[in-house]
Amino acid sequence: MLGNLQLADGEGIPIEQRDAAEVLEPDGHPIAAAGATAWNPAFDVTPASLISAIVTERGIFRGPGFDLRGALG
């Protein structure tokens, strides 16, 4: 999900947590030290203040005040 225009901010977006084995043992091959742990979110929420543009097949949308609805189509 690129954006939810009904939310005031990203606080209400649940972040899917993926299996730590995806980063600790890719393709079943351990690459981390024994006993290592990992936090593996499927995505994160980036504050709007850190986004300078969104690039889509519809074009490049730049801020401040760019049309997010236009970018999402």
C-alpha positions in Angstrom: 0.0 0.0 0.0 1.5 3.3 -1.1 -0.8 5.5 0.9 -4.1 5.8 2.8 -5.7 9.2 2.1 -8.2 8.7 5.0 -5.5 8.8 7.7 -4.1 11.9 9.2 -0.7 10.2 9.7 0.9 6.7 9.7 0.2 5.9 13.4 -2.8 3.8 12.6 -1.2 1.6 9.9 -0.5 -1.9 11.1 2.9 -3.1 10.0 3.0 -6.8 8.9 5.8 -8.6 10.6 7.5 -11.2 8.4 9.4 -14.3 9.6 12.9 -13.5 10.8 14.2 -16.5 8.9 13.7 -14.5 5.6 16.7 -12.4 6.6 18.6 -14.8 8.9 18.3 -17.9 6.6 17.6 -16.9 3.0 16.7 -20.0 0.9 17.3 -22.1 4.1 21.0 -21.1 4.3 22.0 -19.6 7.7 24.0 -16.4 7.2 23.8 -14.9 10.7 25.6 -15.8 13.9 24.0 -18.6 16.0 21.3 -17.1 18.3 20.9 -13.9 16.2 17.5 -12.3 16.0 15.9 -10.1 13.4 13.0 -7.6 13.1 11.6 -8.1 9.6 8.7 -5.7 8.8 7.1 -6.1 5.4 7.3 -2.3 4.9 7.6 0.9 7.0 5.9 4.2 7.2 7.9 7.1 6.0 7.0 10.5 7.4 5.7 12.9 4.7 8.4 15.4 5.6 11.0 12.9 4.2 9.3 12.4 0.8 10.4 14.8 -1.9 8.7 13.0 -4.8 6.7 9.9 -5.8 7.6 8.4 -9.2 4.9 6.3 -10.9 3.9 5.4 -14.5 1.7 8.5 -14.3 4.7 10.8 -13.9 6.9 12.3 -11.2 5.0 14.0 -8.4 7.0 16.5 -6.3 6.3 18.5 -3.2 5.5 20.4 -1.3 1.8 20.0 -1.8 2.0 17.6 -4.7 -1.2 15.8 -5.6 -1.0 12.4 -3.9 -4.4 11.4 -5.3 -3.0 12.0 -8.8 0.0 9.9 -8.1 -2.0 7.0 -6.7 -4.5 7.3 -9.6 
